[in-house]
């Protein structure tokens, strides 16, 4: 699931959003002021940011302005303000959506889901596939984790692409062989294990996070 950076100085609202998003399966990162938000953005590379406008130290509008200098990460502004000017100003500053407090959690979850879908569709149209800090450029056949290149063979890249296209789905070895090598190509199933081990080793050189999980009795799953 996607990683979401929640930027909110109201502890009650912060805990509420965090609890509900965790319940939906999202990974969350928390920041309580604008300066911390920028630090967490740089270190955590979130897939989406829920950003309050009225923040200590650095305002949400300024946080958004700085982020937009280097990143197109989706941003949903969350604020107590409900004036048309504030909505237009936020969207013109680069926000992808806007929700005003108080809000129903169902509305927030729907907006998060919709923005993530749009972001995924745009990335795919641009030849990019992403899962957390892992990003594949389909046109160049390159992979990066936290901006650092992971050097892959063509076969390793194709296996990783198949995994990322089927997030949280258990894939058996025969389906991986059919997709990567082709249905008419004979290769022993344990060769898949060898390539997956190569991938795990190369990924582990860039991050301690688990990306490829073994599913006992079936095969593998990207999480």
Buried (B, 14 or more C-beta within 10 A) or exposed (E): BBBBBBBBBBEEBBEBBBEBBEEBEBBBBBBBBBBBBBEBBEEBBBBBBBBBBEBEBBBBBBBBEBBBEEBEBBBBBBBEBEEEEBBEBBEEBBBBBBBBEEEEBEEBBEBBBBBBEEBBEEBEEEEBBBBBBBBBBBEEEBBBBBEEEBEBEEBBBBBBBBBBBBBEEBBBBEBBBBBBBEEEEEEEEEBBBEBBEBBBEBBEEBBEBEBBEEEEEEBBBBE
